[in-house]
Amino acid sequence: MHIVIAGGGFAGINAAKALGNKKDVKVTLIDKKNHHLFQPLLYQVAMAGLSPAEIAAPIRSLLSKYRNIRVLQTKLMDINQDENTIKTDFKDITYDYLILACGAKTTYFGNENWECNAPGLKTIEQATEIRRRVLTAFEDAERTDDPEMQKFHLTFVIVGGGPTGVELAGAIGEMSRFTLAKDFKNANPKLTRIILVEAGKNILNDFSRKLRERAVRDLEKLGVQVWTSSKVTDIDDKSVTIGNEKIQTANVLWAAGIKAFEPAKNLNPKTDYMGRIVVEKDLSIPGHKNIFVTGDLASFEQENIGLLPPLAPVAMQQGTFCAKNILREINGKERLGFAYKDKGKMATIGRSKAIVEVGKLKLSGFFAWLIWLVIHIYYLSGFKNKFFVFLNWSWSYLSFKKGARLILSKKWKSD
Ligand SMILES: Cc1cc2nc3c(=O)[nH]c(=O)nc-3n(C[C@H](O)[C@H](O)[C@H](O)COP(=O)(O)OP(=O)(O)OC[C@H]3O[C@@H](n4cnc5c(N)ncnc54)[C@H](O)[C@@H]3O)c2cc1C
């Protein structure tokens, strides 16, 4: 049996591992990138806390111990469901089962032209570009003696009050308070303005009221203004308009929404409001029993929960489940239905505070941050030695002694 997995993110890697070294199964995993990315820590690359290689690992090395898995860096272009083949930018590949795990991309809700002035955070390239913009803004503020220009350079607007927006806003707050105050002599940290904009009534809407309010208080202590019920109506290279208010800044970061990729357009699948493919209980596409969809690409409704959110644990559980279901079928057993086990949610605010909600358990502050840290290290599998990463990262993160504060040019050019 040949199982093709498209996408080496959380869902794809977990599916592959569950199929690794299994008898009578040959697996091909394709990904347009050569690395698996730990997206929950992307904001730390964007905020110069970690280097890209600390949160990304070659897919090939993660799966090298499995003799039956072949990894190809290539892009899924199309699916021919009648002939059980996928078209890639390299060659056509035939499958018996296909697992789609291509994830999602940033969406600007029809204003895609905003992207160049308000980068999203989904890839290493975007994270290093955000890092370049934020660090350059500090350098620009240092160069000028004009308070108005300093104000312009030190104004940051983050759009989207979900965990990513909160993490970015908190990290910029910490950076301006500590890094700017300590390492820069001319730029005035007091002129820094950080606005977190959310169109809905609350930031962190999935969390309980108590934790949401705690997060707002912690953000405000870091100098972040939280604007809820506020909609961005325009962005250009020198300003952002929120409702009727125009704010002068070139530092706008977008954390407002994601949309699923469209790898199966020609199947004409039913999709939800996020463009995710609506799947059956066994995660297959209705009418296509041998094509499964997992992770951010799948729209799965579960009793008592509703539509599952685009989260790493959902993707991991679906990837593993899907692989095991295929193995069941190959071994003559019936397929099972997927059921998500909710392991809770968490978000950090700055360097040493977080909120954690697991069922009725609600934690905040430093202790919650320690839990956040341990869980992230635990899942950062395959990334060097966990203990080493833990020590190194905790030290540089808490002490500000190190970090990856490098401004790299957008493109290579000779001097
Ligand atoms: C900044 C950020 C912070 C986050 N924080 C959290 C958090 O704290 N907790 C949490 O649970 N979740 C978090 N998430 C969400 C979580 O990362 C996603 O839910 C998870 O990555 C989804 O896994 P996936 O395998 O479906 O997709 P992905 O991990 O996105 O992987 C998709 C893979 O498919 C590849 N691909 C895409 N298109 C193609 C194609 N056409 N051909 C070949 N390959 C393709 C991509 O290169 C990628 O490797 C965060 C996401 C972001 C962006």
The ligand as a Tripos MOL2 file, in Angstrom:
@<TRIPOS>MOLECULE
LIG
   53    58     1     0     0
SMALL
NO_CHARGES

@<TRIPOS>ATOM
      1 C1          2.1730   32.2540   15.0110 C.3       1 LIG1
      2 C2          1.3730   31.0360   15.3730 C.ar      1 LIG1
      3 C3          1.2390   30.6930   16.7030 C.ar      1 LIG1
      4 C4          0.5100   29.5500   17.0480 C.ar      1 LIG1
      5 N1          0.4080   29.2330   18.3750 N.ar      1 LIG1
      6 C5         -0.2410   28.0890   18.7200 C.ar      1 LIG1
      7 C6         -0.2900   27.6910   20.0830 C.ar      1 LIG1
      8 O1          0.2410   28.3630   20.9710 O.2       1 LIG1
      9 N2         -0.9280   26.5170   20.3910 N.ar      1 LIG1
     10 C7         -1.5100   25.7520   19.4100 C.ar      1 LIG1
     11 O2         -2.0610   24.6920   19.7220 O.2       1 LIG1
     12 N3         -1.4920   26.1240   18.1200 N.ar      1 LIG1
     13 C8         -0.8670   27.2610   17.7450 C.ar      1 LIG1
     14 N4         -0.8280   27.6350   16.4300 N.ar      1 LIG1
     15 C9         -1.5600   26.8260   15.4310 C.3       1 LIG1
     16 C10        -0.7780   25.5910   15.0290 C.3       1 LIG1
     17 O3          0.5530   25.9070   14.7380 O.3       1 LIG1
     18 C11        -1.4970   24.9680   13.8360 C.3       1 LIG1
     19 O4         -2.7850   24.6210   14.2280 O.3       1 LIG1
     20 C12        -0.7490   23.7410   13.3300 C.3       1 LIG1
     21 O5          0.5220   24.1000   12.8500 O.3       1 LIG1
     22 C13        -1.5470   23.0480   12.2190 C.3       1 LIG1
     23 O6         -0.8360   21.9320   11.8100 O.3       1 LIG1
     24 P1         -0.9730   21.3950   10.2980 P.3       1 LIG1
     25 O7         -0.1270   20.1870   10.2220 O.co2     1 LIG1
     26 O8         -2.4020   21.3070    9.9400 O.co2     1 LIG1
     27 O9         -0.3770   22.5730    9.4130 O.3       1 LIG1
     28 P2          1.0750   23.1960    9.4120 P.3       1 LIG1
     29 O10         1.7760   22.9620   10.6880 O.co2     1 LIG1
     30 O11         0.8740   24.6110    8.9730 O.co2     1 LIG1
     31 O12         1.8430   22.3900    8.2940 O.3       1 LIG1
     32 C14         1.4550   22.4240    6.9510 C.3       1 LIG1
     33 C15         2.6130   21.9600    6.1070 C.3       1 LIG1
     34 O13         2.1560   21.7980    4.7720 O.3       1 LIG1
     35 C16         3.1000   22.3460    3.8820 C.3       1 LIG1
     36 N5          2.3830   22.7200    2.6620 N.ar      1 LIG1
     37 C17         1.4510   23.6780    2.4990 C.ar      1 LIG1
     38 N6          0.9810   23.6790    1.2510 N.ar      1 LIG1
     39 C18         1.6380   22.7060    0.6020 C.ar      1 LIG1
     40 C19         1.5980   22.2120   -0.7270 C.ar      1 LIG1
     41 N7          0.7720   22.7290   -1.6430 N.pl3     1 LIG1
     42 N8          2.4210   21.1980   -1.0600 N.ar      1 LIG1
     43 C20         3.2710   20.6620   -0.1510 C.ar      1 LIG1
     44 N9          3.3350   21.0810    1.1220 N.ar      1 LIG1
     45 C21         2.5300   22.0810    1.4920 C.ar      1 LIG1
     46 C22         3.7080   23.4970    4.6330 C.3       1 LIG1
     47 O14         4.9850   23.8310    4.1280 O.3       1 LIG1
     48 C23         3.7520   22.9620    6.0600 C.3       1 LIG1
     49 O15         4.9680   22.3100    6.3440 O.3       1 LIG1
     50 C24        -0.0970   28.7630   16.0450 C.ar      1 LIG1
     51 C25         0.0430   29.1230   14.7020 C.ar      1 LIG1
     52 C26         0.7720   30.2370   14.3660 C.ar      1 LIG1
     53 C27         0.9250   30.6210   12.9280 C.3       1 LIG1
@<TRIPOS>BOND
     1     1     2 1
     2     2     3 ar
     3     2    52 ar
     4     3     4 ar
     5     4     5 ar
     6     4    50 ar
     7     5     6 ar
     8     6     7 ar
     9     6    13 1
    10     7     8 2
    11     7     9 ar
    12     9    10 ar
    13    10    11 2
    14    10    12 ar
    15    12    13 ar
    16    13    14 ar
    17    14    15 1
    18    14    50 ar
    19    15    16 1
    20    16    17 1
    21    16    18 1
    22    18    19 1
    23    18    20 1
    24    20    21 1
    25    20    22 1
    26    22    23 1
    27    23    24 1
    28    24    25 2
    29    24    26 1
    30    24    27 1
    31    27    28 1
    32    28    29 2
    33    28    30 1
    34    28    31 1
    35    31    32 1
    36    32    33 1
    37    33    34 1
    38    33    48 1
    39    34    35 1
    40    35    36 1
    41    35    46 1
    42    36    37 ar
    43    36    45 ar
    44    37    38 ar
    45    38    39 ar
    46    39    40 ar
    47    39    45 ar
    48    40    41 1
    49    40    42 ar
    50    42    43 ar
    51    43    44 ar
    52    44    45 ar
    53    46    47 1
    54    46    48 1
    55    48    49 1
    56    50    51 ar
    57    51    52 ar
    58    52    53 1
@<TRIPOS>SUBSTRUCTURE
     1 LIG1         1 GROUP 0 **** ****
